[in-house]
Amino acid sequence: MYHGKLHWHSPHSVLIEYKPNRFILADILLFLPIKNTSLSSIQVAFNTDSFNSQNFSALLRECRRILCPGKTLTLNKIELKSDFSGGDPVAWTDPPQTGVWGIDSLHTMLRAVGFEVPSQPAGEQLQAIRTDRRKCSESGYRNAFSSNQDTNYSEPIPESHPLVSILIPAYKADFFREALESVCSQSYKNCECIICDDSPDDSIRNIVDEYSNSPISISYYKNRERIWGKRNYAQCIELSQGEYCKFVNDDDLIGPECVEKMVTVLERYPECTLVTSRRSRIDEKGDVLPDIPATLPPSAGDVIIDGGSVITKIAPGLFNFVGEPTSTLFRRRDVLKFNPLLVGFAGRDPIRNCDMALWITLLSQGDLCYLAETMSSFRTHPGQRQNDVSYRERIRDAVMQFRDGARILGCLRICPVQVLPMMPLSEPVSSTDHLQPFRQMGTARAFYNRGNKSRALRLAYEASKKVPSYRDALILMADIFNEAKDLQSAVTTLTSVLTFYPEDTLTLFRLARLFADIGDHATVQILCDRIQLLVPYWEEPATFSQTVRNLYSDSPESNIGKFLAQCRKNPATFGELPKLFMLRQQLSQQSN
């Protein structure tokens, strides 16, 4: 084991001494070029005048990743300002909580990225310990298990089986019976079911009374007055006693082996803070509905996905492939440390989508385990709050809030759309270096910033060969080609990005700018029209398209003109954009 030393070099980079006389300059917002859990201690020397809260949080998260569980991070020469933001404005739509990210909440920031901070005297050093989830949690699940005297287990459950709290924040009784039945049918019997009834009548209470002989312990709580969804979710967690928590919405269903398989995964992989699975959509009758983009699986098999990268993907646009509350399971202690904001994130109370806030809080501390098997179903019906106009009107504010929260937590890496670094569950965690291409990109970005573009291009190319869909590597290559005036190579590289991410609006706009440089304004118009379909409120593409239209004449070659006309009639044809470049290349060869 080595003892790492990190020195702040610039606002976006650190100088790492990870072996005697071995130094690396790395970009903070990319993965540091060091393997997981490879250091037994880390010392960081810094001054807050040279960085902001985003960079500091990103560095802390990387320190947590490369530090062994239970080992110590030492922060030296702490010179914190009263406002610990480094001049980095944060556009929140709700009033900030007292002391958030200030000098009094440095401990909160450390806990948010996966450290425990023991009490210690104030001084020039602060020590934090990387959370070791291999130890028994503080939830006291064994005491809760021994007190369940009225349950009728067919055989004693070993004490090593942790208690799972299944939480139902109930409001409507329409599908509640089916949801409760799926909970009581779990193969994993060491469960307690907490029901917090926020409904205006006794319909839910009457259904619960029918399950007095349930194989699992059921605790029912009736709210004296309505507290609404966010507070009801938090109340469920407060009343729970289990080591693990699993929400089940009152209109959703879970499979009979859902809890058992998810608990097994988190017991085996302590560095995962959240487990989810593929889920299906069902209608009022229980019939399965077609997939939507958010329900499409990120992998065909069971995988572990880097938590920060998941936040980068889901936070900017609420593209929640992690799933609804019913789809997940997590450790209770990872949430309790942020009381009273049990369903908040980055010290903030979410405007909407409290489940997304909870996922961001958990994934900032560790990784996501995704199971490819369908283990839950969420119901889509007209009576849901998501169909209310007032609910949808605030979604855009929620998007901005989550984006800023992800930035504060140091999870908004370079660009909002990127490939997810993942590792198959079938392989031991220590034997697979699934972050190698991402560490290469950290080094490539550092070389690029220092002006060594040939070395940066080589490293980016190597990373893209290992992970063909690695967006950041392809974008860096395109930037280097563009600066070298090799526009054809830049266009080809950006086309590769669209092969994997056909709705990546940032890449579409980069491509539009390249075609503007080439002088093909018809293609620019098609690209900008496509962007406007994806993001109607983004005005810059429309303005750019009009500017290009005024500068260039419309004289595309005949074959390309026909293809563009077809795209105009049928936007789905846009997915065949590579054909456009093949045609252009053929015409170029014929002219030569």
C-alpha positions, 0 to 999 in steps of 0.5 A: 500500500502507498500513502498518497499526497495531493497538492493543489496545482490549478483550479482544475488540476492536482499534482499527485505523488502516489509513489516515491518520486512519482508525480501525476498532474490530473484533471479534478473533474475526471477520474484520477489515474489511480486504481480503486482502494489502492492507497492506505492514506491520503494527505491533501494540501490546499488553499481555498483561494485556488478552487471552488466547492465543485472542484473540492467536492470532486476531489473528495469523491475521488479520494474516497474512491482510491482510499481503502475502507476505514483509512484516513484522509488528512486535509492540511492547511485549512484556510476556509472562508466564511462562504465556502463557495470560492466565488462560485454562484449557485442558482437555487430556486429555494432559500438555502439552508443555514450553513450549507457549504459554509465553514460550519458544514465542512463535515457535512460535505465530507459525509456527503461524499462518503467519509465519517468525521470523528470529533477532533480539536480545531487546527490546521489539520482535519482528518476524515475516515472513509466509510467502511460498510463492511461493519455492522450498521448502527440500525440495531436490526438484531434487536428489532428481529428478536422483538418480532414475537407475533410473526409465524416464520416456518423456521428460525431466520439466522441472526446474520440476516439483516432486517429490511424495512419495506416502506409504503407511503400510502395515499390512495387505496385504488391499487394498495391491496395489490401492492401490499400483497406483493410485499407480503409474498417476499421470499425474504422473510426478515422484513418489517412493513411500515405503512404511513397513511396520508389518505383522507379516509380509512380505506387503507386502514381497512385493507391493512386490517385484513393482513393481521396474520401476515408472515412479516411484521406490519406497522400502520401509522395514520397521519392526523393531517395530510403531510404530502409525499415528500414528508411522508417518504421521510417519515417512513424512513424515520419510523423504520428499524431495518438495516436496509430500506425499500420503498414500495409505492401504493400503486406499484408491485415488486417481484417475490424475490426482489428483496432477497436478491437486492439484499444479497447484492448490497451485502456482497458489494459494500461499496455500492450504496444503491441497488436497482433493477430493470422495471416494467410499466403496467396500466390500471389492469396490470398489463405490461406497457412498452418501454420508454427511454427511462426504462431501457436498461443501461446494460444487458447484464448485472453491473456496478456503475460508477455513482458519480457518472450516474449522477452526471447522466440523470441530474441534468435532464431528469433522465431517471434510468435508476427508477422510481422508489419501488425499484431500489433498495439502500442502507438506512444509515447512509441516509440518516446521517443527513437528518432532517433532510432524509430525502434531500440532496446537497443540503437542499430540500428538493422542489420535485422528484424527491426520489431523484434527490435521494438517489443523488445523495446515495450515489455521491457516497458510492456506486450503483448496482444495476440488476438486469432482471425485471423485479418491480412494476410501476403503474401508469394511470390517470390519477397520478400526480405526475399528470397534474399541470401544476406538478409538470410546471415545476419540473423545469425548476427541479431540473435546474436544482438537480443540475446545480446540486450535482455540480456542488457535489462534484459529480457534473463531469465535463459534459452532461451525457457520457458513457457509464463506466461499469463492471460486470457483477460476475467479476470480483471487484478487485480483479477488474480495472474498469476505470482504466480508460477513464483514468487515461482520459484524465491524463489526456485532458491534462496533456491537452491543457498543457498544449501537448495535443499529440500525446492527448490525441493518442491517449484519447484514441486508446481510451476510445478503442477500449470503450468505443462509446466513450463520449468524452474521448471522442469529443476531445479527439474531435476538438483536436482535429478541429484545431488542426483544421482537419474538419473531415476527421472532426466530422467523422469523430462526432458522427461516431458520438451520434451513433451511440447518443443520437439525441446528444444535443451538445454534439449535434450543435458541435457538428452544426458549427463544423458544417458552418465552417465547411459552408454547408448551411443546409446541413446546419439547418437540419441539425439545428431543427433536430436540436429544437425538436429535442430541446424546444426552449434552447434558443441558441441553435435557432439563432445560429441556424439563421446566422448561417443561412444569411452567410451561405448560399443553398447549393448542396450536391444533388445526392446530399440534397435528396437525403436532406429533403428526406430528413425534413419529411421524416425526422426519424431518418436523421438516425441514418446521418452517417450515410450523409458523410459516406455520400460526401466522401464518395463525391469527394473521391469522384471529383478527385 
